[in-house]
Amino acid sequence: MRWILFLAILASLISCGAQQSTAVPTVGPQSWRLGYVQQPLAEANLVMSSQNTAPQTIASGVNGPVCLSQGRLIYTTKLSGTNRLLASDVNMRQTQTLVDDPAAVLSQATCHPVNDQVLYLRSPLELIDDEPAPSSIWQIGASASQPQSLDADQTPALNQQWSPDGNWLIYELADRPNLVLQAATGETSELTFTGTFTWQPDSQALIIAQLTEPAAGRFGRLVRYDLASQQLSVVLESTDADVYYPRLAPDGQQLAYIRRLLGAEVGDLWLLNLNNPQPPRQLTDDPRYDNFDPQWSPDSQQLVWSRLDLQQIRYSIWQQDLAAATANQRADDAIWPRWLP
């Protein structure tokens, strides 16, 4: 399971791309674009594409998924010894450097759903006792001329994600298996469990793939955590497989997740209707591919996700309309798809 956690970090489990809208947009699919990284093991080009236009390359050396903030694409790069957080205007193609930090690798760009605040992960290049220094969450916005740590202690953390209304922030602690919830006021509370997570569209609860056996890296159940009552309830118990990468659709009813049989090398994409007693629906079943990082379209009718061909060590992006029987490849040699309305 160590490599699953590594992929979780790379894909920003739950950062910019997992933000969900509180209302389902009425625009048609032709109004949506995808941002993704082409040739991730080589040039790592940030590409923007739609159904009606040719793919456009925005930047190179990109080391994580893109997020959208007030008409700007926000992303991190690691290229020729430079480590930057950048913002590219969607229409004018003008690029601004938000952060240039030669002493650390920057990743997990996370856009606030309402304002222009951006969070990112800062991983120092220096070693401490011959070990990599712990990463911490940093922030920058229009009101700050310089980036600042999320807290004065630079707490080791990762996988930050805002609630859809922007009033809450959740992230994982890197030094112990706990989650932290932070209110807009800055007040924090530490939860006594951890796992990968997705926000409910009304921002009142989270669905969490709970780490049930930390020593074995076992994600044995999906649970719902209610913010008001601070109570957990089981959504799905899994005795023979790990379940992770939960993603709630914008309609709040459909939950996509990855299920990996214990001892297996690959995980498949599954779909659970939270308001329907029917069993979960399996969407992928090809032993050549490991599936991860599913992302919902704004109308909750389509999914895109990343795949890894284990034999060729080659990534690709696949897409499925839920009304269709099978999925189609959207992009070859590509990773980290994100919907860009």
C-alpha positions as CSV (number, residue, x, y, z in Angstrom):
1,M,0.0,0.0,0.0
2,R,3.0,2.4,0.2
3,W,2.8,3.0,-3.5
4,I,-0.9,3.8,-3.3
5,L,-0.1,6.5,-0.7
6,F,2.6,7.8,-3.0
7,L,0.1,8.1,-5.8
8,A,-2.3,9.8,-3.5
9,I,0.3,12.4,-2.8
10,L,1.1,12.9,-6.5
11,A,-2.5,13.2,-7.5
12,S,-3.3,15.6,-4.7
13,L,-5.8,13.1,-3.5
14,I,-8.1,15.7,-2.7
15,S,-6.8,18.9,-3.6
16,C,-8.0,21.2,-6.3
17,G,-9.6,18.5,-8.5
18,A,-11.8,17.1,-5.7
19,Q,-13.6,20.4,-5.0
20,Q,-17.3,19.9,-5.7
21,S,-19.9,22.5,-6.6
22,T,-23.0,23.0,-4.4
23,A,-25.2,23.4,-7.5
24,V,-25.1,21.4,-10.8
25,P,-24.3,23.7,-13.7
26,T,-26.7,23.8,-16.6
27,V,-24.1,24.3,-19.3
28,G,-23.6,21.4,-21.8
29,P,-20.6,19.2,-22.0
30,Q,-19.2,21.3,-24.9
31,S,-18.6,24.1,-22.4
32,W,-16.2,22.0,-20.3
33,R,-12.5,21.6,-20.8
34,L,-10.0,19.1,-19.3
35,G,-6.7,20.1,-18.0
36,Y,-4.1,17.3,-17.6
37,V,-0.4,16.5,-17.8
38,Q,0.9,15.0,-21.0
39,Q,4.1,12.9,-20.9
40,P,4.4,13.0,-17.1
41,L,7.6,11.0,-17.1
42,A,9.3,13.3,-19.7
43,E,8.4,16.8,-20.7
44,A,5.4,16.9,-18.3
45,N,3.3,19.4,-20.4
46,L,0.2,20.9,-18.9
47,V,-2.5,20.5,-21.6
48,M,-5.9,22.0,-21.9
49,S,-8.4,20.3,-24.3
50,S,-12.1,20.2,-25.1
51,Q,-14.3,18.1,-27.4
52,N,-14.3,20.9,-30.1
53,T,-10.7,22.2,-30.1
54,A,-7.3,20.8,-30.4
55,P,-5.2,20.3,-27.2
56,Q,-3.2,23.4,-26.2
57,T,0.0,23.2,-24.3
58,I,0.2,25.7,-21.4
59,A,3.5,24.9,-19.6
60,S,6.2,22.3,-19.2
61,G,7.8,20.6,-16.2
62,V,4.5,20.4,-14.4
63,N,4.6,18.1,-11.3
64,G,0.9,17.8,-10.3
65,P,-2.7,18.5,-11.3
66,V,-4.0,21.9,-12.2
67,C,-6.8,23.8,-10.4
68,L,-8.9,26.8,-11.6
69,S,-9.1,30.1,-9.7
70,Q,-11.0,33.1,-11.0
71,G,-10.1,32.4,-14.7
72,R,-6.6,31.4,-14.0
73,L,-5.0,27.9,-14.1
74,I,-2.9,27.3,-11.0
75,Y,-0.1,24.7,-11.0
76,T,3.4,23.9,-9.8
77,T,6.5,23.2,-11.9
78,K,9.9,21.7,-11.3
79,L,12.2,22.4,-14.2
80,S,15.9,23.2,-14.6
81,G,16.4,23.7,-10.9
82,T,13.5,26.0,-10.5
83,N,10.5,25.3,-8.3
84,R,7.5,27.5,-8.9
85,L,3.8,28.1,-8.3
86,L,2.4,29.6,-11.5
87,A,-0.9,31.2,-12.7
88,S,-1.8,31.2,-16.4
89,D,-4.8,33.2,-17.6
90,V,-7.2,30.9,-19.5
91,N,-7.9,33.3,-22.3
92,M,-4.9,35.7,-22.6
93,R,-2.3,33.0,-22.1
94,Q,-0.3,35.3,-19.7
95,T,1.6,33.5,-17.0
96,Q,2.5,35.0,-13.6
97,T,4.9,33.5,-11.1
98,L,3.2,33.4,-7.7
99,V,6.0,31.7,-5.8
100,D,9.6,31.0,-6.8
101,D,11.3,28.8,-4.2
102,P,14.7,27.3,-5.0
103,A,15.0,25.7,-1.6
104,A,11.9,23.4,-1.9
105,V,9.8,21.3,-4.2
106,L,6.3,22.8,-4.6
107,S,3.3,20.6,-5.3
108,Q,-0.5,20.0,-4.7
109,A,-1.7,23.4,-5.8
110,T,-5.2,23.9,-4.3
111,C,-7.5,26.7,-5.3
112,H,-10.1,28.2,-2.9
113,P,-13.6,27.8,-4.3
114,V,-14.6,31.4,-3.7
115,N,-11.6,33.7,-3.4
116,D,-8.1,33.8,-4.9
117,Q,-6.3,32.1,-2.0
118,V,-4.0,29.2,-3.1
119,L,-2.6,26.5,-0.9
120,Y,0.4,24.4,-1.9
121,L,2.7,21.8,-0.4
122,R,6.3,22.9,0.3
123,S,8.8,20.1,0.6
124,P,12.3,21.4,1.6
125,L,15.3,20.1,-0.4
126,E,17.4,20.0,2.8
127,L,18.0,16.7,4.6
128,I,17.5,16.3,8.3
129,D,19.6,13.4,9.8
130,D,20.0,12.2,6.2
131,E,16.2,12.0,5.8
132,P,14.0,14.3,3.7
133,A,12.6,17.3,5.6
134,P,8.8,17.0,6.2
135,S,6.4,18.8,3.9
136,S,4.1,21.5,5.2
137,I,1.1,23.5,3.8
138,W,1.7,27.1,2.6
139,Q,-0.6,29.8,1.2
140,I,-0.6,32.9,-0.9
141,G,-3.3,35.3,-2.1
142,A,-3.9,38.8,-3.3
143,S,-3.7,40.2,0.2
144,A,-0.2,38.7,0.8
145,S,2.9,39.8,-1.1
146,Q,4.9,36.8,0.3
147,P,3.8,33.2,0.8
148,Q,3.1,32.1,4.4
149,S,3.0,28.8,6.2
150,L,-0.5,27.7,7.1
151,D,0.5,27.8,10.8
152,A,3.5,29.2,12.6
153,D,4.9,25.7,13.5
154,Q,5.0,24.6,9.8
155,T,3.2,21.4,10.9
156,P,4.1,18.4,8.7
157,A,1.0,17.9,6.6
158,L,-0.3,17.1,3.1
159,N,-3.4,16.6,1.0
160,Q,-5.2,19.8,1.8
161,Q,-8.7,20.3,0.6
162,W,-11.3,23.1,1.0
163,S,-15.0,22.4,1.5
164,P,-17.1,23.5,-1.5
165,D,-18.4,26.6,0.4
166,G,-14.8,27.5,1.3
167,N,-15.6,27.7,5.1
168,W,-13.6,24.6,6.1
169,L,-10.2,23.1,5.3
170,I,-9.2,19.5,5.9
171,Y,-5.8,18.0,5.6
172,E,-3.7,14.9,6.7
173,L,-1.0,15.1,9.3
174,A,2.3,13.7,8.0
175,D,3.7,12.5,11.4
176,R,0.7,10.6,12.8
177,P,-2.5,9.0,11.4
178,N,-4.9,11.9,12.1
179,L,-6.9,14.4,10.1
180,V,-7.2,18.1,10.9
181,L,-10.3,20.3,10.3
182,Q,-9.8,24.0,10.2
183,A,-12.6,26.5,10.2
184,A,-12.5,29.8,8.4
185,T,-11.8,31.5,11.7
186,G,-8.6,29.5,12.0
187,E,-9.7,27.3,14.8
188,T,-8.6,23.7,14.3
189,S,-9.7,20.3,15.6
190,E,-7.7,17.1,15.3
191,L,-9.6,13.9,14.4
192,T,-8.4,10.6,15.7
193,F,-8.5,8.8,12.4
194,T,-7.2,9.3,8.9
195,G,-7.8,8.3,5.2
196,T,-8.5,9.8,1.8
197,F,-11.6,11.9,1.6
198,T,-14.2,13.8,-0.4
199,W,-16.5,16.6,0.6
200,Q,-20.3,16.4,0.5
201,P,-21.6,19.1,-1.9
202,D,-23.4,21.0,1.0
203,S,-20.1,21.1,3.0
204,Q,-21.8,19.5,6.0
205,A,-20.0,16.1,5.9
206,L,-17.2,14.1,4.4
207,I,-16.9,10.6,2.9
208,I,-13.6,9.1,4.1
209,A,-11.8,6.0,3.0
210,Q,-10.7,5.2,6.5
211,L,-7.2,3.7,7.3
212,T,-8.4,0.9,9.5
213,E,-5.1,-1.0,9.9
214,P,-2.2,1.5,9.8
215,A,0.5,-1.1,10.2
216,A,-0.8,-3.0,7.1
217,G,-1.8,0.1,5.2
218,R,-5.4,-1.2,5.1
219,F,-8.3,1.0,3.9
220,G,-11.1,-1.2,5.0
221,R,-14.2,0.9,4.9
222,L,-15.9,4.1,3.6
223,V,-17.4,6.2,6.4
224,R,-19.3,9.4,6.6
225,Y,-18.2,12.1,9.1
226,D,-20.8,14.7,10.0
227,L,-19.4,18.0,11.0
228,A,-22.3,19.1,13.3
229,S,-22.5,15.9,15.3
230,Q,-18.9,14.9,14.9
231,Q,-20.1,11.3,14.4
232,L,-18.9,8.6,12.0
233,S,-21.3,6.2,10.2
234,V,-20.3,3.4,7.9
235,V,-21.1,3.8,4.2
236,L,-19.4,0.6,3.0
237,E,-17.6,-2.1,4.8
238,S,-14.9,-4.0,2.8
239,T,-13.5,-7.2,4.2
240,D,-11.7,-8.6,1.1
241,A,-10.4,-5.4,-0.5
242,D,-9.0,-2.0,0.1
243,V,-11.3,1.0,-0.9
244,Y,-9.8,4.4,-1.5
245,Y,-10.0,7.5,-3.7
246,P,-13.6,8.3,-2.8
247,R,-15.2,11.0,-5.0
248,L,-18.7,12.3,-4.5
249,A,-20.5,13.6,-7.6
250,P,-21.8,17.2,-7.5
251,D,-25.3,15.8,-7.2
252,G,-24.3,14.3,-3.8
253,Q,-25.8,10.9,-4.6
254,Q,-23.2,9.0,-6.6
255,L,-19.9,8.0,-5.0
256,A,-17.0,6.8,-7.2
257,Y,-14.1,4.9,-5.5
258,I,-11.3,2.5,-6.2
259,R,-11.5,-1.1,-5.0
260,R,-8.4,-3.3,-4.9
261,L,-8.7,-6.9,-3.8
262,L,-6.2,-7.8,-1.0
263,G,-3.1,-9.1,-2.6
264,A,-4.0,-7.8,-6.1
265,E,-1.8,-5.5,-8.1
266,V,-4.5,-3.3,-9.6
267,G,-7.5,-1.4,-8.4
268,D,-10.8,-1.0,-10.3
269,L,-13.3,1.9,-10.5
270,W,-16.6,1.3,-8.7
271,L,-19.8,3.4,-8.4
272,L,-22.1,3.4,-5.4
273,N,-25.5,5.2,-5.3
274,L,-25.9,6.4,-1.8
275,N,-29.7,6.7,-2.1
276,N,-30.2,3.3,-3.8
277,P,-30.1,-0.1,-2.0
278,Q,-28.6,-1.8,-5.1
279,P,-25.1,-3.2,-4.8
280,P,-22.2,-1.1,-6.1
281,R,-21.5,-1.1,-9.9
282,Q,-18.1,-2.1,-11.2
283,L,-17.0,0.2,-14.1
284,T,-13.6,-1.2,-15.0
285,D,-12.3,-4.8,-15.2
286,D,-9.0,-5.1,-17.0
287,P,-6.0,-6.7,-15.2
288,R,-3.6,-4.7,-17.3
289,Y,-4.5,-1.4,-15.7
290,D,-4.4,0.1,-12.2
291,N,-7.1,2.8,-12.0
292,F,-6.9,5.9,-9.7
293,D,-7.9,9.5,-9.1
294,P,-11.5,9.6,-10.5
295,Q,-13.0,13.0,-11.2
296,W,-16.7,13.9,-11.9
297,S,-18.0,16.2,-14.6
298,P,-20.0,19.2,-13.4
299,D,-23.3,17.5,-14.3
300,S,-22.5,14.3,-12.5
301,Q,-22.9,12.3,-15.7
302,Q,-19.3,11.5,-16.7
303,L,-16.2,10.3,-15.0
304,V,-12.5,10.7,-16.0
305,W,-9.7,9.0,-14.3
306,S,-6.0,8.0,-14.6
307,R,-4.7,4.6,-15.5
308,L,-1.3,3.0,-15.2
309,D,-0.3,0.1,-17.5
310,L,1.8,-1.9,-15.1
311,Q,3.8,-3.7,-17.8
312,Q,4.7,-0.6,-19.8
313,I,4.8,1.9,-16.9
314,R,2.7,4.2,-19.0
315,Y,-0.2,6.4,-17.9
316,S,-3.4,7.2,-19.7
317,I,-6.7,9.1,-19.1
318,W,-10.0,7.4,-19.6
319,Q,-13.5,8.7,-19.7
320,Q,-17.0,7.2,-19.3
321,D,-20.5,8.5,-19.7
322,L,-22.5,6.7,-17.0
323,A,-25.2,6.0,-19.6
324,A,-22.7,4.1,-21.7
325,A,-21.6,0.5,-21.2
326,T,-17.9,1.0,-21.6
327,A,-15.2,3.6,-21.1
328,N,-13.1,5.3,-23.8
329,Q,-9.5,6.5,-23.7
330,R,-9.4,10.3,-23.6
331,A,-5.6,10.8,-23.7
332,D,-2.5,8.6,-24.0
333,D,0.6,9.1,-22.0
334,A,-1.2,11.5,-19.6
335,I,-2.3,11.8,-16.0
336,W,-4.2,14.0,-13.5
337,P,-7.3,15.0,-15.5
338,R,-9.3,18.0,-14.1
339,W,-12.6,19.4,-15.4
340,L,-12.3,23.1,-16.2
341,P,-15.7,24.7,-16.6
